[in-house]
């Protein structure tokens, strides 16, 4: 299972700059607004666990997982994040 998560992380990191450029500010990959970190906060409250965090340029990307579902959240600023499903 850990290998699957790491593989997904590698694939996402390869395309993360493209995703960051295509998404509008304060919009997540799924198209809903997420301010004050509510996107990641909502996932954490639903039982998702942080698996890893990586630095992507000047921003962090945090990978969360619950059972067979995984999300990646990119911090736009200290209090704003964009999250999207990666599976």
PyMOL Python script that loads the backbone (N, CA, C, O; Angstrom):
from pymol import cmd

cmd.read_pdbstr("""\
ATOM      1  N   UNK A   1       0.819  -1.189   0.000  1.00  0.00           N
ATOM      2  CA  UNK A   1       0.000   0.000   0.000  1.00  0.00           C
ATOM      3  C   UNK A   1       0.865   1.256   0.000  1.00  0.00           C
ATOM      4  O   UNK A   1       0.546   2.234  -0.676  1.00  0.00           O
ATOM      5  N   UNK A   2       1.952   1.228   0.752  1.00  0.00           N
ATOM      6  CA  UNK A   2       2.834   2.397   0.813  1.00  0.00           C
ATOM      7  C   UNK A   2       3.449   2.666  -0.557  1.00  0.00           C
ATOM      8  O   UNK A   2       3.642   3.820  -0.941  1.00  0.00           O
ATOM      9  N   UNK A   3       3.755   1.603  -1.287  1.00  0.00           N
ATOM     10  CA  UNK A   3       4.309   1.762  -2.626  1.00  0.00           C
ATOM     11  C   UNK A   3       3.327   2.450  -3.568  1.00  0.00           C
ATOM     12  O   UNK A   3       3.725   3.258  -4.408  1.00  0.00           O
ATOM     13  N   UNK A   4       2.036   2.126  -3.425  1.00  0.00           N
ATOM     14  CA  UNK A   4       1.010   2.761  -4.252  1.00  0.00           C
ATOM     15  C   UNK A   4       0.957   4.253  -3.961  1.00  0.00           C
ATOM     16  O   UNK A   4       0.896   5.067  -4.883  1.00  0.00           O
ATOM     17  N   UNK A   5       0.981   4.614  -2.685  1.00  0.00           N
ATOM     18  CA  UNK A   5       0.935   6.026  -2.296  1.00  0.00           C
ATOM     19  C   UNK A   5       2.160   6.759  -2.823  1.00  0.00           C
ATOM     20  O   UNK A   5       2.039   7.867  -3.345  1.00  0.00           O
ATOM     21  N   UNK A   6       3.338   6.155  -2.694  1.00  0.00           N
ATOM     22  CA  UNK A   6       4.552   6.801  -3.183  1.00  0.00           C
ATOM     23  C   UNK A   6       4.536   6.948  -4.700  1.00  0.00           C
ATOM     24  O   UNK A   6       5.007   7.953  -5.232  1.00  0.00           O
ATOM     25  N   UNK A   7       3.995   5.953  -5.397  1.00  0.00           N
ATOM     26  CA  UNK A   7       3.883   6.049  -6.851  1.00  0.00           C
ATOM     27  C   UNK A   7       2.949   7.179  -7.250  1.00  0.00           C
ATOM     28  O   UNK A   7       3.236   7.935  -8.178  1.00  0.00           O
ATOM     29  N   UNK A   8       1.821   7.290  -6.539  1.00  0.00           N
ATOM     30  CA  UNK A   8       0.885   8.377  -6.811  1.00  0.00           C
ATOM     31  C   UNK A   8       1.528   9.726  -6.540  1.00  0.00           C
ATOM     32  O   UNK A   8       1.301  10.683  -7.280  1.00  0.00           O
ATOM     33  N   UNK A   9       2.325   9.808  -5.489  1.00  0.00           N
ATOM     34  CA  UNK A   9       3.027  11.055  -5.159  1.00  0.00           C
ATOM     35  C   UNK A   9       3.965  11.453  -6.291  1.00  0.00           C
ATOM     36  O   UNK A   9       4.020  12.622  -6.676  1.00  0.00           O
ATOM     37  N   UNK A  10       4.695  10.491  -6.819  1.00  0.00           N
ATOM     38  CA  UNK A  10       5.644  10.780  -7.894  1.00  0.00           C
ATOM     39  C   UNK A  10       4.919  11.250  -9.147  1.00  0.00           C
ATOM     40  O   UNK A  10       5.357  12.196  -9.801  1.00  0.00           O
ATOM     41  N   UNK A  11       3.815  10.596  -9.482  1.00  0.00           N
ATOM     42  CA  UNK A  11       3.042  10.986 -10.660  1.00  0.00           C
ATOM     43  C   UNK A  11       2.473  12.386 -10.483  1.00  0.00           C
ATOM     44  O   UNK A  11       2.529  13.205 -11.400  1.00  0.00           O
ATOM     45  N   UNK A  12       1.930  12.657  -9.312  1.00  0.00           N
ATOM     46  CA  UNK A  12       1.341  13.968  -9.065  1.00  0.00           C
ATOM     47  C   UNK A  12       2.393  15.059  -9.084  1.00  0.00           C
ATOM     48  O   UNK A  12       2.155  16.140  -9.623  1.00  0.00           O
ATOM     49  N   UNK A  13       3.550  14.792  -8.505  1.00  0.00           N
ATOM     50  CA  UNK A  13       4.598  15.809  -8.468  1.00  0.00           C
ATOM     51  C   UNK A  13       5.081  16.150  -9.877  1.00  0.00           C
ATOM     52  O   UNK A  13       5.476  17.285 -10.143  1.00  0.00           O
ATOM     53  N   UNK A  14       5.049  15.184 -10.761  1.00  0.00           N
ATOM     54  CA  UNK A  14       5.468  15.451 -12.137  1.00  0.00           C
ATOM     55  C   UNK A  14       4.506  16.419 -12.820  1.00  0.00           C
ATOM     56  O   UNK A  14       4.923  17.228 -13.649  1.00  0.00           O
ATOM     57  N   UNK A  15       3.227  16.340 -12.478  1.00  0.00           N
ATOM     58  CA  UNK A  15       2.236  17.220 -13.098  1.00  0.00           C
ATOM     59  C   UNK A  15       1.785  18.362 -12.226  1.00  0.00           C
ATOM     60  O   UNK A  15       0.936  19.146 -12.652  1.00  0.00           O
ATOM     61  N   UNK A  16       2.309  18.496 -11.026  1.00  0.00           N
ATOM     62  CA  UNK A  16       1.862  19.536 -10.095  1.00  0.00           C
ATOM     63  C   UNK A  16       2.032  20.944 -10.636  1.00  0.00           C
ATOM     64  O   UNK A  16       1.120  21.754 -10.475  1.00  0.00           O
ATOM     65  N   UNK A  17       3.161  21.285 -11.277  1.00  0.00           N
ATOM     66  CA  UNK A  17       3.272  22.652 -11.810  1.00  0.00           C
ATOM     67  C   UNK A  17       2.187  22.975 -12.839  1.00  0.00           C
ATOM     68  O   UNK A  17       1.685  24.098 -12.874  1.00  0.00           O
ATOM     69  N   UNK A  18       1.829  22.016 -13.661  1.00  0.00           N
ATOM     70  CA  UNK A  18       0.781  22.246 -14.653  1.00  0.00           C
ATOM     71  C   UNK A  18      -0.563  22.458 -13.976  1.00  0.00           C
ATOM     72  O   UNK A  18      -1.327  23.337 -14.374  1.00  0.00           O
ATOM     73  N   UNK A  19      -0.856  21.664 -12.959  1.00  0.00           N
ATOM     74  CA  UNK A  19      -2.103  21.840 -12.223  1.00  0.00           C
ATOM     75  C   UNK A  19      -2.145  23.192 -11.541  1.00  0.00           C
ATOM     76  O   UNK A  19      -3.183  23.853 -11.540  1.00  0.00           O
ATOM     77  N   UNK A  20      -1.045  23.608 -10.969  1.00  0.00           N
ATOM     78  CA  UNK A  20      -1.001  24.883 -10.261  1.00  0.00           C
ATOM     79  C   UNK A  20      -1.223  26.041 -11.222  1.00  0.00           C
ATOM     80  O   UNK A  20      -1.849  27.033 -10.848  1.00  0.00           O
ATOM     81  N   UNK A  21      -0.730  25.943 -12.440  1.00  0.00           N
ATOM     82  CA  UNK A  21      -0.889  27.016 -13.407  1.00  0.00           C
ATOM     83  C   UNK A  21      -2.294  27.061 -13.983  1.00  0.00           C
ATOM     84  O   UNK A  21      -2.775  28.137 -14.338  1.00  0.00           O
ATOM     85  N   UNK A  22      -2.958  25.927 -14.084  1.00  0.00           N
ATOM     86  CA  UNK A  22      -4.285  25.881 -14.680  1.00  0.00           C
ATOM     87  C   UNK A  22      -5.380  26.287 -13.716  1.00  0.00           C
ATOM     88  O   UNK A  22      -6.409  26.804 -14.152  1.00  0.00           O
ATOM     89  N   UNK A  23      -5.200  26.075 -12.427  1.00  0.00           N
ATOM     90  CA  UNK A  23      -6.241  26.375 -11.454  1.00  0.00           C
ATOM     91  C   UNK A  23      -6.246  27.867 -11.136  1.00  0.00           C
ATOM     92  O   UNK A  23      -5.194  28.495 -11.012  1.00  0.00           O
ATOM     93  N   UNK A  24      -7.439  28.416 -11.010  1.00  0.00           N
ATOM     94  CA  UNK A  24      -7.565  29.837 -10.669  1.00  0.00           C
ATOM     95  C   UNK A  24      -7.247  30.038  -9.194  1.00  0.00           C
ATOM     96  O   UNK A  24      -7.433  29.114  -8.402  1.00  0.00           O
ATOM     97  N   UNK A  25      -6.777  31.214  -8.803  1.00  0.00           N
ATOM     98  CA  UNK A  25      -6.505  31.483  -7.388  1.00  0.00           C
ATOM     99  C   UNK A  25      -7.748  31.266  -6.539  1.00  0.00           C
ATOM    100  O   UNK A  25      -8.860  31.605  -6.946  1.00  0.00           O
ATOM    101  N   UNK A  26      -7.552  30.708  -5.377  1.00  0.00           N
ATOM    102  CA  UNK A  26      -8.587  30.411  -4.401  1.00  0.00           C
ATOM    103  C   UNK A  26      -9.607  29.402  -4.917  1.00  0.00           C
ATOM    104  O   UNK A  26     -10.721  29.334  -4.397  1.00  0.00           O
ATOM    105  N   UNK A  27      -9.248  28.624  -5.920  1.00  0.00           N
ATOM    106  CA  UNK A  27     -10.096  27.558  -6.418  1.00  0.00           C
ATOM    107  C   UNK A  27      -9.322  26.262  -6.297  1.00  0.00           C
ATOM    108  O   UNK A  27      -8.134  26.213  -6.614  1.00  0.00           O
ATOM    109  N   UNK A  28      -9.981  25.221  -5.843  1.00  0.00           N
ATOM    110  CA  UNK A  28      -9.268  23.952  -5.772  1.00  0.00           C
ATOM    111  C   UNK A  28      -9.423  23.215  -7.089  1.00  0.00           C
ATOM    112  O   UNK A  28     -10.135  23.666  -7.986  1.00  0.00           O
ATOM    113  N   UNK A  29      -8.761  22.093  -7.197  1.00  0.00           N
ATOM    114  CA  UNK A  29      -8.784  21.321  -8.430  1.00  0.00           C
ATOM    115  C   UNK A  29     -10.197  20.831  -8.730  1.00  0.00           C
ATOM    116  O   UNK A  29     -10.553  20.640  -9.893  1.00  0.00           O
ATOM    117  N   UNK A  30     -11.001  20.628  -7.693  1.00  0.00           N
ATOM    118  CA  UNK A  30     -12.365  20.157  -7.873  1.00  0.00           C
ATOM    119  C   UNK A  30     -13.317  21.291  -8.221  1.00  0.00           C
ATOM    120  O   UNK A  30     -14.470  21.028  -8.560  1.00  0.00           O
ATOM    121  N   UNK A  31     -12.872  22.552  -8.148  1.00  0.00           N
ATOM    122  CA  UNK A  31     -13.696  23.677  -8.542  1.00  0.00           C
ATOM    123  C   UNK A  31     -14.478  24.316  -7.416  1.00  0.00           C
ATOM    124  O   UNK A  31     -15.339  25.155  -7.683  1.00  0.00           O
ATOM    125  N   UNK A  32     -14.223  23.964  -6.186  1.00  0.00           N
ATOM    126  CA  UNK A  32     -14.911  24.603  -5.074  1.00  0.00           C
ATOM    127  C   UNK A  32     -13.927  25.440  -4.295  1.00  0.00           C
ATOM    128  O   UNK A  32     -12.747  25.105  -4.191  1.00  0.00           O
ATOM    129  N   UNK A  33     -14.423  26.530  -3.749  1.00  0.00           N
ATOM    130  CA  UNK A  33     -13.555  27.442  -3.008  1.00  0.00           C
ATOM    131  C   UNK A  33     -13.093  26.799  -1.718  1.00  0.00           C
ATOM    132  O   UNK A  33     -13.841  26.058  -1.081  1.00  0.00           O
ATOM    133  N   UNK A  34     -11.868  27.082  -1.335  1.00  0.00           N
ATOM    134  CA  UNK A  34     -11.345  26.533  -0.096  1.00  0.00           C
ATOM    135  C   UNK A  34     -10.446  27.572   0.550  1.00  0.00           C
ATOM    136  O   UNK A  34      -9.264  27.675   0.222  1.00  0.00           O
ATOM    137  N   UNK A  35     -11.007  28.337   1.465  1.00  0.00           N
ATOM    138  CA  UNK A  35     -10.219  29.352   2.148  1.00  0.00           C
ATOM    139  C   UNK A  35      -9.994  28.932   3.587  1.00  0.00           C
ATOM    140  O   UNK A  35     -10.703  28.072   4.110  1.00  0.00           O
ATOM    141  N   UNK A  36      -9.028  29.528   4.212  1.00  0.00           N
ATOM    142  CA  UNK A  36      -8.655  29.223   5.592  1.00  0.00           C
ATOM    143  C   UNK A  36      -8.313  27.760   5.780  1.00  0.00           C
ATOM    144  O   UNK A  36      -8.478  27.226   6.876  1.00  0.00           O
ATOM    145  N   UNK A  37      -7.845  27.107   4.743  1.00  0.00           N
ATOM    146  CA  UNK A  37      -7.445  25.715   4.855  1.00  0.00           C
ATOM    147  C   UNK A  37      -8.603  24.759   5.015  1.00  0.00           C
ATOM    148  O   UNK A  37      -8.404  23.605   5.394  1.00  0.00           O
ATOM    149  N   UNK A  38      -9.828  25.222   4.729  1.00  0.00           N
ATOM    150  CA  UNK A  38     -10.997  24.384   4.964  1.00  0.00           C
ATOM    151  C   UNK A  38     -11.003  23.135   4.097  1.00  0.00           C
ATOM    152  O   UNK A  38     -11.569  22.120   4.502  1.00  0.00           O
ATOM    153  N   UNK A  39     -10.388  23.176   2.910  1.00  0.00           N
ATOM    154  CA  UNK A  39     -10.340  21.988   2.079  1.00  0.00           C
ATOM    155  C   UNK A  39      -9.603  20.860   2.781  1.00  0.00           C
ATOM    156  O   UNK A  39     -10.117  19.747   2.887  1.00  0.00           O
ATOM    157  N   UNK A  40      -8.414  21.145   3.255  1.00  0.00           N
ATOM    158  CA  UNK A  40      -7.637  20.142   3.964  1.00  0.00           C
ATOM    159  C   UNK A  40      -8.257  19.851   5.327  1.00  0.00           C
ATOM    160  O   UNK A  40      -8.274  18.700   5.764  1.00  0.00           O
ATOM    161  N   UNK A  41      -8.762  20.870   5.993  1.00  0.00           N
ATOM    162  CA  UNK A  41      -9.406  20.681   7.295  1.00  0.00           C
ATOM    163  C   UNK A  41     -10.611  19.766   7.198  1.00  0.00           C
ATOM    164  O   UNK A  41     -10.839  18.932   8.075  1.00  0.00           O
ATOM    165  N   UNK A  42     -11.384  19.920   6.132  1.00  0.00           N
ATOM    166  CA  UNK A  42     -12.557  19.074   5.929  1.00  0.00           C
ATOM    167  C   UNK A  42     -12.142  17.624   5.716  1.00  0.00           C
ATOM    168  O   UNK A  42     -12.750  16.708   6.270  1.00  0.00           O
ATOM    169  N   UNK A  43     -11.098  17.421   4.907  1.00  0.00           N
ATOM    170  CA  UNK A  43     -10.615  16.057   4.676  1.00  0.00           C
ATOM    171  C   UNK A  43     -10.112  15.423   5.970  1.00  0.00           C
ATOM    172  O   UNK A  43     -10.385  14.254   6.239  1.00  0.00           O
ATOM    173  N   UNK A  44      -9.381  16.192   6.765  1.00  0.00           N
ATOM    174  CA  UNK A  44      -8.883  15.667   8.041  1.00  0.00           C
ATOM    175  C   UNK A  44     -10.036  15.316   8.971  1.00  0.00           C
ATOM    176  O   UNK A  44      -9.980  14.308   9.675  1.00  0.00           O
ATOM    177  N   UNK A  45     -11.085  16.143   8.980  1.00  0.00           N
ATOM    178  CA  UNK A  45     -12.235  15.862   9.845  1.00  0.00           C
ATOM    179  C   UNK A  45     -13.012  14.640   9.368  1.00  0.00           C
ATOM    180  O   UNK A  45     -13.739  14.023  10.147  1.00  0.00           O
ATOM    181  N   UNK A  46     -12.862  14.287   8.091  1.00  0.00           N
ATOM    182  CA  UNK A  46     -13.512  13.097   7.545  1.00  0.00           C
ATOM    183  C   UNK A  46     -12.687  11.834   7.761  1.00  0.00           C
ATOM    184  O   UNK A  46     -13.075  10.754   7.317  1.00  0.00           O
ATOM    185  N   UNK A  47     -11.558  11.964   8.435  1.00  0.00           N
ATOM    186  CA  UNK A  47     -10.757  10.796   8.757  1.00  0.00           C
ATOM    187  C   UNK A  47      -9.568  10.549   7.849  1.00  0.00           C
ATOM    188  O   UNK A  47      -8.892   9.531   7.995  1.00  0.00           O
ATOM    189  N   UNK A  48      -9.294  11.445   6.920  1.00  0.00           N
ATOM    190  CA  UNK A  48      -8.111  11.298   6.070  1.00  0.00           C
ATOM    191  C   UNK A  48      -6.864  11.550   6.901  1.00  0.00           C
ATOM    192  O   UNK A  48      -6.860  12.406   7.786  1.00  0.00           O
ATOM    193  N   UNK A  49      -5.812  10.805   6.613  1.00  0.00           N
ATOM    194  CA  UNK A  49      -4.548  10.936   7.342  1.00  0.00           C
ATOM    195  C   UNK A  49      -3.481  11.500   6.422  1.00  0.00           C
ATOM    196  O   UNK A  49      -3.416  11.152   5.243  1.00  0.00           O
ATOM    197  N   UNK A  50      -2.637  12.378   6.973  1.00  0.00           N
ATOM    198  CA  UNK A  50      -1.523  12.924   6.214  1.00  0.00           C
ATOM    199  C   UNK A  50      -0.473  11.830   6.069  1.00  0.00           C
ATOM    200  O   UNK A  50      -0.007  11.270   7.062  1.00  0.00           O
ATOM    201  N   UNK A  51      -0.102  11.529   4.824  1.00  0.00           N
ATOM    202  CA  UNK A  51       0.902  10.499   4.557  1.00  0.00           C
ATOM    203  C   UNK A  51       2.281  11.096   4.336  1.00  0.00           C
ATOM    204  O   UNK A  51       3.281  10.547   4.799  1.00  0.00           O
ATOM    205  N   UNK A  52       2.340  12.216   3.630  1.00  0.00           N
ATOM    206  CA  UNK A  52       3.619  12.875   3.379  1.00  0.00           C
ATOM    207  C   UNK A  52       3.367  14.305   2.929  1.00  0.00           C
ATOM    208  O   UNK A  52       2.257  14.659   2.530  1.00  0.00           O
ATOM    209  N   UNK A  53       4.397  15.108   2.999  1.00  0.00           N
ATOM    210  CA  UNK A  53       4.356  16.485   2.490  1.00  0.00           C
ATOM    211  C   UNK A  53       5.672  16.743   1.770  1.00  0.00           C
ATOM    212  O   UNK A  53       6.740  16.361   2.248  1.00  0.00           O
ATOM    213  N   UNK A  54       5.581  17.391   0.622  1.00  0.00           N
ATOM    214  CA  UNK A  54       6.784  17.682  -0.157  1.00  0.00           C
ATOM    215  C   UNK A  54       6.781  19.146  -0.573  1.00  0.00           C
ATOM    216  O   UNK A  54       5.726  19.750  -0.768  1.00  0.00           O
ATOM    217  N   UNK A  55       7.962  19.696  -0.704  1.00  0.00           N
ATOM    218  CA  UNK A  55       8.122  21.069  -1.159  1.00  0.00           C
ATOM    219  C   UNK A  55       8.116  21.080  -2.682  1.00  0.00           C
ATOM    220  O   UNK A  55       8.889  20.362  -3.317  1.00  0.00           O
ATOM    221  N   UNK A  56       7.247  21.890  -3.262  1.00  0.00           N
ATOM    222  CA  UNK A  56       7.148  22.026  -4.715  1.00  0.00           C
ATOM    223  C   UNK A  56       7.419  23.488  -5.050  1.00  0.00           C
ATOM    224  O   UNK A  56       6.497  24.304  -5.075  1.00  0.00           O
ATOM    225  N   UNK A  57       8.658  23.812  -5.304  1.00  0.00           N
ATOM    226  CA  UNK A  57       9.027  25.215  -5.523  1.00  0.00           C
ATOM    227  C   UNK A  57       8.961  25.972  -4.213  1.00  0.00           C
ATOM    228  O   UNK A  57       9.756  25.732  -3.305  1.00  0.00           O
ATOM    229  N   UNK A  58       8.005  26.893  -4.117  1.00  0.00           N
ATOM    230  CA  UNK A  58       7.831  27.661  -2.876  1.00  0.00           C
ATOM    231  C   UNK A  58       6.593  27.225  -2.115  1.00  0.00           C
ATOM    232  O   UNK A  58       6.247  27.827  -1.099  1.00  0.00           O
ATOM    233  N   UNK A  59       5.919  26.183  -2.593  1.00  0.00           N
ATOM    234  CA  UNK A  59       4.680  25.719  -1.957  1.00  0.00           C
ATOM    235  C   UNK A  59       4.828  24.269  -1.508  1.00  0.00           C
ATOM    236  O   UNK A  59       5.631  23.508  -2.049  1.00  0.00           O
ATOM    237  N   UNK A  60       4.035  23.910  -0.510  1.00  0.00           N
ATOM    238  CA  UNK A  60       4.013  22.530  -0.045  1.00  0.00           C
ATOM    239  C   UNK A  60       2.808  21.811  -0.624  1.00  0.00           C
ATOM    240  O   UNK A  60       1.728  22.387  -0.756  1.00  0.00           O
ATOM    241  N   UNK A  61       3.004  20.551  -0.965  1.00  0.00           N
ATOM    242  CA  UNK A  61       1.922  19.672  -1.376  1.00  0.00           C
ATOM    243  C   UNK A  61       1.832  18.583  -0.318  1.00  0.00           C
ATOM    244  O   UNK A  61       2.817  17.907  -0.019  1.00  0.00           O
ATOM    245  N   UNK A  62       0.632  18.419   0.248  1.00  0.00           N
ATOM    246  CA  UNK A  62       0.396  17.443   1.307  1.00  0.00           C
ATOM    247  C   UNK A  62      -0.488  16.338   0.740  1.00  0.00           C
ATOM    248  O   UNK A  62      -1.515  16.615   0.121  1.00  0.00           O
ATOM    249  N   UNK A  63      -0.091  15.098   0.951  1.00  0.00           N
ATOM    250  CA  UNK A  63      -0.840  13.954   0.459  1.00  0.00           C
ATOM    251  C   UNK A  63      -1.577  13.307   1.618  1.00  0.00           C
ATOM    252  O   UNK A  63      -0.987  12.995   2.652  1.00  0.00           O
ATOM    253  N   UNK A  64      -2.896  13.109   1.428  1.00  0.00           N
ATOM    254  CA  UNK A  64      -3.744  12.518   2.449  1.00  0.00           C
ATOM    255  C   UNK A  64      -4.368  11.242   1.907  1.00  0.00           C
ATOM    256  O   UNK A  64      -4.624  11.123   0.709  1.00  0.00           O
ATOM    257  N   UNK A  65      -4.610  10.283   2.806  1.00  0.00           N
ATOM    258  CA  UNK A  65      -5.179   9.009   2.377  1.00  0.00           C
ATOM    259  C   UNK A  65      -6.138   8.482   3.431  1.00  0.00           C
ATOM    260  O   UNK A  65      -5.923   8.641   4.632  1.00  0.00           O
ATOM    261  N   UNK A  66      -7.212   7.843   2.944  1.00  0.00           N
ATOM    262  CA  UNK A  66      -8.172   7.133   3.793  1.00  0.00           C
ATOM    263  C   UNK A  66      -8.634   5.925   2.987  1.00  0.00           C
ATOM    264  O   UNK A  66      -9.239   6.071   1.925  1.00  0.00           O
ATOM    265  N   UNK A  67      -8.348   4.746   3.495  1.00  0.00           N
ATOM    266  CA  UNK A  67      -8.670   3.504   2.798  1.00  0.00           C
ATOM    267  C   UNK A  67      -8.071   3.531   1.384  1.00  0.00           C
ATOM    268  O   UNK A  67      -6.854   3.647   1.240  1.00  0.00           O
ATOM    269  N   UNK A  68      -8.896   3.428   0.349  1.00  0.00           N
ATOM    270  CA  UNK A  68      -8.401   3.416  -1.029  1.00  0.00           C
ATOM    271  C   UNK A  68      -8.505   4.782  -1.709  1.00  0.00           C
ATOM    272  O   UNK A  68      -8.248   4.896  -2.908  1.00  0.00           O
ATOM    273  N   UNK A  69      -8.873   5.808  -0.962  1.00  0.00           N
ATOM    274  CA  UNK A  69      -9.043   7.152  -1.508  1.00  0.00           C
ATOM    275  C   UNK A  69      -7.879   8.046  -1.097  1.00  0.00           C
ATOM    276  O   UNK A  69      -7.433   7.999   0.049  1.00  0.00           O
ATOM    277  N   UNK A  70      -7.381   8.865  -2.033  1.00  0.00           N
ATOM    278  CA  UNK A  70      -6.247   9.742  -1.731  1.00  0.00           C
ATOM    279  C   UNK A  70      -6.476  11.133  -2.323  1.00  0.00           C
ATOM    280  O   UNK A  70      -7.089  11.281  -3.380  1.00  0.00           O
ATOM    281  N   UNK A  71      -5.980  12.131  -1.630  1.00  0.00           N
ATOM    282  CA  UNK A  71      -6.069  13.527  -2.062  1.00  0.00           C
ATOM    283  C   UNK A  71      -4.699  14.173  -1.966  1.00  0.00           C
ATOM    284  O   UNK A  71      -3.853  13.767  -1.169  1.00  0.00           O
ATOM    285  N   UNK A  72      -4.499  15.190  -2.797  1.00  0.00           N
ATOM    286  CA  UNK A  72      -3.312  16.039  -2.708  1.00  0.00           C
ATOM    287  C   UNK A  72      -3.810  17.456  -2.468  1.00  0.00           C
ATOM    288  O   UNK A  72      -4.728  17.923  -3.141  1.00  0.00           O
ATOM    289  N   UNK A  73      -3.199  18.135  -1.503  1.00  0.00           N
ATOM    290  CA  UNK A  73      -3.559  19.516  -1.194  1.00  0.00           C
ATOM    291  C   UNK A  73      -2.324  20.381  -1.357  1.00  0.00           C
ATOM    292  O   UNK A  73      -1.269  20.100  -0.788  1.00  0.00           O
ATOM    293  N   UNK A  74      -2.470  21.435  -2.142  1.00  0.00           N
ATOM    294  CA  UNK A  74      -1.375  22.380  -2.342  1.00  0.00           C
ATOM    295  C   UNK A  74      -1.690  23.638  -1.546  1.00  0.00           C
ATOM    296  O   UNK A  74      -2.787  24.188  -1.643  1.00  0.00           O
ATOM    297  N   UNK A  75      -0.724  24.086  -0.762  1.00  0.00           N
ATOM    298  CA  UNK A  75      -0.910  25.312   0.003  1.00  0.00           C
ATOM    299  C   UNK A  75      -0.612  26.507  -0.885  1.00  0.00           C
ATOM    300  O   UNK A  75       0.519  26.696  -1.332  1.00  0.00           O
ATOM    301  N   UNK A  76      -1.635  27.310  -1.137  1.00  0.00           N
ATOM    302  CA  UNK A  76      -1.500  28.527  -1.927  1.00  0.00           C
ATOM    303  C   UNK A  76      -0.880  29.609  -1.057  1.00  0.00           C
ATOM    304  O   UNK A  76      -0.038  30.381  -1.516  1.00  0.00           O
ATOM    305  N   UNK A  77      -1.297  29.659   0.189  1.00  0.00           N
ATOM    306  CA  UNK A  77      -0.717  30.562   1.184  1.00  0.00           C
ATOM    307  C   UNK A  77      -0.744  29.817   2.509  1.00  0.00           C
ATOM    308  O   UNK A  77      -1.070  28.631   2.559  1.00  0.00           O
ATOM    309  N   UNK A  78      -0.404  30.507   3.562  1.00  0.00           N
ATOM    310  CA  UNK A  78      -0.379  29.854   4.871  1.00  0.00           C
ATOM    311  C   UNK A  78      -1.758  29.364   5.288  1.00  0.00           C
ATOM    312  O   UNK A  78      -1.868  28.359   5.991  1.00  0.00           O
ATOM    313  N   UNK A  79      -2.816  30.058   4.865  1.00  0.00           N
ATOM    314  CA  UNK A  79      -4.167  29.714   5.306  1.00  0.00           C
ATOM    315  C   UNK A  79      -5.072  29.195   4.201  1.00  0.00           C
ATOM    316  O   UNK A  79      -6.233  28.883   4.470  1.00  0.00           O
ATOM    317  N   UNK A  80      -4.591  29.090   2.975  1.00  0.00           N
ATOM    318  CA  UNK A  80      -5.430  28.634   1.867  1.00  0.00           C
ATOM    319  C   UNK A  80      -4.800  27.431   1.180  1.00  0.00           C
ATOM    320  O   UNK A  80      -3.591  27.386   0.950  1.00  0.00           O
ATOM    321  N   UNK A  81      -5.647  26.458   0.858  1.00  0.00           N
ATOM    322  CA  UNK A  81      -5.157  25.266   0.171  1.00  0.00           C
ATOM    323  C   UNK A  81      -6.131  24.864  -0.927  1.00  0.00           C
ATOM    324  O   UNK A  81      -7.317  25.191  -0.882  1.00  0.00           O
ATOM    325  N   UNK A  82      -5.598  24.145  -1.918  1.00  0.00           N
ATOM    326  CA  UNK A  82      -6.409  23.568  -2.986  1.00  0.00           C
ATOM    327  C   UNK A  82      -6.230  22.069  -2.902  1.00  0.00           C
ATOM    328  O   UNK A  82      -5.105  21.573  -2.837  1.00  0.00           O
ATOM    329  N   UNK A  83      -7.338  21.345  -2.903  1.00  0.00           N
ATOM    330  CA  UNK A  83      -7.265  19.890  -2.795  1.00  0.00           C
ATOM    331  C   UNK A  83      -7.974  19.235  -3.971  1.00  0.00           C
ATOM    332  O   UNK A  83      -8.968  19.745  -4.486  1.00  0.00           O
ATOM    333  N   UNK A  84      -7.443  18.106  -4.377  1.00  0.00           N
ATOM    334  CA  UNK A  84      -8.066  17.343  -5.445  1.00  0.00           C
ATOM    335  C   UNK A  84      -7.788  15.863  -5.283  1.00  0.00           C
ATOM    336  O   UNK A  84      -6.741  15.463  -4.775  1.00  0.00           O
ATOM    337  N   UNK A  85      -8.740  15.057  -5.722  1.00  0.00           N
ATOM    338  CA  UNK A  85      -8.591  13.607  -5.659  1.00  0.00           C
ATOM    339  C   UNK A  85      -7.526  13.160  -6.648  1.00  0.00           C
ATOM    340  O   UNK A  85      -7.454  13.675  -7.763  1.00  0.00           O
ATOM    341  N   UNK A  86      -6.703  12.207  -6.244  1.00  0.00           N
ATOM    342  CA  UNK A  86      -5.668  11.697  -7.148  1.00  0.00           C
ATOM    343  C   UNK A  86      -5.911  10.241  -7.524  1.00  0.00           C
ATOM    344  O   UNK A  86      -5.022   9.574  -8.053  1.00  0.00           O
ATOM    345  N   UNK A  87      -7.099   9.757  -7.254  1.00  0.00           N
ATOM    346  CA  UNK A  87      -7.429   8.403  -7.705  1.00  0.00           C
ATOM    347  C   UNK A  87      -8.890   8.289  -8.022  1.00  0.00           C
ATOM    348  O   UNK A  87      -9.354   7.219  -8.417  1.00  0.00           O
TER     349      UNK A  87
END
""", "prot")
cmd.dss("prot")
cmd.show_as("cartoon", "prot")
cmd.util.cbc("prot")
cmd.orient("prot")
